[in-house]
Amino acid sequence: MKGKVLIVEDEPIVALDLQQELEQLGCEVVGLAESADEALVAAELIRPDLALMDIRIVGSMDGIQAARLLRSVYHVPVVFLTSYSDETTVGRAAREMPYGYLTKPFQSRELKATVRVALHKARMDELARVRQVEMISTVGSMRDGLLTLSMNGTIQLMNSAAETLTGWTLDTARGKSLAEVVRLADGCRREIPNVAALAGADLIEEFGWTLSKPGGCTLTVDLSVTPMTDEAGERTGYVVILRDAAERLRTQAIEECLNQPHSFDSAPMGMVQLDADGRVVRVNEALLRDTGVTAERLVGRSLTGLSLDPDPRIAKVLMHKLLQGGTALANGTAQLAH
C-alpha cells in the first residue's frame, strides 16, 4: 500500500506512533503537523495523497476547519482521528466529506483498512477530477457550440462557443429551458419549442435553421441532438451541438461553381484557382474588379509570392479579400482561407 500521508496531530507521541504504523503499512509519511497552519503549509509544499487529521488540534482552527481548507484548496482528502464520538462532533465532521473516521483508541487493523480504502478512493477521485478538468478544457476550446441538457430539456452546461453563438452566458442560461435560450426556427420560419423533443432517435441532425440572438440578430446554424446514456444504457439527458453554417454554405457555393465552370467568373466572392504546385492558374472577375489588378500580374505566382508583392493592391487588398471572404481552388478542390 503506497501513498503520501500527512499526519496532523498535536500530541507528539501519538503522531510518532501513527508514523510508525503507516510506514509499516508501506505508506510514506511526508509530514508531521501540530496545527492547521502547519498542515496547510505542508499541503502547499508536499501535496500529500491523504491527511490523517486529529479533530482537536492546537491553533486558531480545529481539525474540521483545517480539513475543509485542505479539501477545497489543495484537493487533499482527510481521515479524521478523534477521541470524541458525540453527535455534534460527528455531524460537523461528516459535513466535510471525510474518507474515514477513526475513534481513539483504534487497532492497527482498523487503521490499515481505513487508510487502504481512503488511498484507493483518493486515487479514483483524483483521476476523475483530472479527467473532468481535461474534458472542460476540451469542451471550452471547441469551435462548435456545445450544450448539455437534462431529461426535461433544461440547460446544464454551455461551452464558450455556445455562449458566443446564443448571446447567453452559462450563469444566466443554467436551469432555463433550451427553447428559452436557443431560439430556433426551421426553414419555414416555424419556431422549434424544444429541440430535446426531437431526440427520440439516437441522433438528430438538422441544417440551415435560423438562430435568433438577443438584440434581434439572426444566424444560420446547423445542429445535432444526441442522447446521453449512463452505464446501464438509460438516457440521462441530451447533447446539442450548434455550428455556424456560414462555412458550409460557402463551401457548397464553391462546389456549385466547380460543377458549372461559367459560375467561377460570375461568383460574387473573389476566387483564384491553383495548380498542384500552389500557383495561380486563373482568377475570377470579382477579384480583379475589387482589387484593380490585371490577371497577367497574378497568373503563375504562388500565394506566398503575392503576399510579398510590393504593390499594396496585391499584397494587402487582394490577399485580404482571399483571407477574409475569398477562396483558393486547388485542382478543383475548394481550400477555404482562414
Secondary structure, DSSP 8 states (H G I E B T S, - for coil): ---EEEEE-S-HHHHHHHHHHHHHTT-EEEEEESBHHHHHHHHHHH--SEEEEESS-BSSS-HHHHHHHHHHHH---EEEEES---HHHHHHHHTT--SEEEESS--HHHHHHHHHHHHHHHHHHHHHHHHHHHHHHHHHH-SSEEEEE-TTSBEEEE-HHHHHHHS--HHHHTTSBHHHHSEEE-TT--B-S-GGGGTTSS-EEEEEEEEE-TTS-EEEEEEEEEEEE-TTS-EEEEEEEEEETHHHHHHHHHHHHHHSHHHHHH-SS-EEEE-TTSBEEEE-HHHHHHH---GGGTTT-BHHHHHT-SSHIIIIIIHHHHHHT-EEEETTEEEE--
